[in-house]
Amino acid sequence: MPWLGLIDKIDRSDLYVVLDTVQFERRGWQNRNHIAGDGGTQLLTVPVIQAGRHEVILDKRIDNTQKWRSKHLRAILDHSYRGTPYLDEYRERISRIYEQRWDDLAELSIATTRLTLEAFGIDTPVVRASRLGEFPGRKSELIAQVCAAAGADTLISGSGARDYLDTGLLKEHGVEVEWQGFEHPVYRQHHRGADGFISHLAAIDLLFNAGPDSLGLLRGARRPL
């Protein structure tokens, strides 16, 4: 389940490229995210099969010997978001995701992202980098190659990449960089009451609490690029 920062970035973009050709990051965020939980947050993790240390995302397989789908669905529908104003609006779509068997982590990630984009009313096209070609470069060179394959002249990047993204190299390839500068919207969270706001949860937290107002709240919080 994608977080709001990614949904904001996709909404600002003409095309979203899923970088599935890079190494899977253990204990990272490629197979897990936080939702609301009792007294704070709950981490939902999709278990994966560890076949090697250098597996790329597109080859990552899900460990379906574990009953993660039913566990996640109960956590979302019966515990964390029970009673939220707009849960029933999205219940069927969320349930369909978890009722289907998934073997490929990238396919599951794209499916949950598409579901979230549709619910927000965002129609930015989504494409996998592995479908655009082969990219032998590393780090900023890799990003430049992907941009070239996608026909992009601008990359929207999260501010956290300022320390390592080589903007000069990208410019040499005809690609300008715009920094996202994501600002997290603050909204009423049904599960929190007067206990204070929790940010950086999966984007479904906003959907279940704000429904049709979600996209307006997301856009209203952002700073201009």
N, C-alpha and C positions, 0 to 999 in steps of 0.2 A: 504494500500500500504506500503510494508516494506521499511525501510531506508537502506542505503548502509552498515551500520555497521552490520546489521543482514545478509545481503547477503554475506558479507565478511566472517562472522563466519560460515555460512552454506557451503561456498566454501572450507573452511579449514577442514571440518568435513567429516566423513564417514557416519554419520547419523544425521538428524535433528529431534529432538523430540519436538513437539509442546506441551508446558505445559498448557493444557487446563483444568486441574483439580484444579487449584488454584483460589482464589477469584478474581473476576473482579474488576479492579481498576477504580473508578470513576475519571473523569478528568485526566486520564492517557493516554497512547498511544496505548491501545489495540483496540480502535475504531476510531483512527484519526491519521493524519499525515500532514506535510507541503508539499506543492508544490510551485513552483514559483508563484509570484503574482505581481501586479502592485506596483512597487517601493520597493519590498521586497518579502514577502511570503504570502501564503494563506493557511488557515487551512481547510482541508476537514475532516468532522466528519460524521461517520455513526451513526444515532440516534438509541438509544436502549431503550427498555422498562424497567423501573425501578420497578421490582417486589419485591425486598427486598435488604437489605444492605449486605447480605452475599452470594449472588449468585456467583457460580463459572462460569468460562468462557464458559465451554461446555453447560451450561444452558441459556446463554445470548441470548435473542431474539432481532431482529431488529425491530424498529418502522417504519413500512411501510406505516403509515398514512402520513408520510412526504415524499415529492418528492425529496429525496436525490440523487437517481440514476441519474435522468436527470440533476440535479444541478451539480453533480460531473463531469459528462461527458462533459457538456458544459464548465465547468471551465478548464478541461484538454485539450480538443481538440480545442475549439473555442477561448479561451482567453489565458491561461498561456503558452501553448506550440505551438500556431499557428505560423507557419513559422520556427520552429526548423528543423534542417537538416534531422532528421530521424523519424519524427512523422508518416509519411505515412507507414513506415516499420511496425509499431506496432498498427496502428489505428484500424484495424479490431479486433485484439485480445483484446485490451482494451474495445472496444465497446461491444464485446460479453459478457464480465463480467458485464457491466452495463445494458445490455438489459435483463439479466436474473433476476428473482425475487429471493431474498435471505431472509430467515427467521432466519437462524442460524449464529450468528456472527463468530464463530470459522470456519465454513465452508467457509464463505466469505474470512476470513483472509488467510486461507490455499490456496484458489483458487487464490487470488492475489499474494501470495508468489510463488506458482507454476508457474504462468504466468511470473513473474519476473525472476525466476531461468531459465526457458526455454529460455527467451529472452537473458539472459546473456550466455547461453550455459553451465549451471551448472546442473549436473545430480545426485546430492546428494539425496538419498531417504528421504522422509518425512513421519513421523508417529506421530499419536496423543498419548499422554501419557495415555489417557483414554482407548485406545485400548490395552495397555500393561498390565493393571491390576489395582488393587486398592492400593493406597499409603496412609497409615494412618499417616506417619511422617509429620513433619513441618520443614520449612527452609532447612538447610543443610541435615538433615536426610531424608527429602523428596527427595532432589536431588540425594542422595546416593541410595535410593530405586529405583528411575527411572533409574539411570545408571545401576543398577544391573539387572533390568527387560529387559533393552535394550542390555545387554551383553557388556557394555562399560567398558574399563579400563582407559579411559582418558576423562576428561571434558574440553572443551574449554570455558572459561568464559570471559565475558567482564571485563575490569579493574575496573569498578565501583563496582564490587562485592567484591573487596579486603577487604572492611570494615566489611562485614558481613558473607562471606562464610567461613565455618569452614573446612579448607583444611585438618586439622588433622583428623577430623571425616571421611571425604571422603577417606583419605588414609587408615584408618582402614577397610573400605569396599573395599579396593583394587582399588580405583580410584584416579589417579593423576590429578592435575589441571594444565592446561596450560593457561596463560593469553593472551588474544587476542592482546591487545595493538594496537587497530585499528588506522590507519592513513588515514585520508580522502583524496582521490585524488583531485587534482585541475585540472579543465578542462575548456574549453571555454563554457560559458553559453550564448546561443544566445539571451536570453531575458534580459541579464544584460549589454551587450555592454561593455563600459569602466567603469561601475559603481562599479566594484569589485565583487568578487566571494562570493556566498552564499552556505554554507555547510549544512549538516544534513537535506537535503530534502529527499523526497521519492526517491527510486532508479530509478524510471522512468525518473527523471531529467537527469541523466547520459545517459540513453538509448536514449532519444530523442535528446540529443546533440552530442553523440559520436557513437551511433549505434554499429557496429561490433567491435569497439575498446574498448568498455566499460569494458569487462572482463580484458583485458590487462592493462588498466589504474587502475582498482581496485587492481589487483595483484601487479602492479609496485609500488604502494604507500605504501604497507605494510612492516612492520618490521618482521624479522623472529621470530617465537615463541621461 
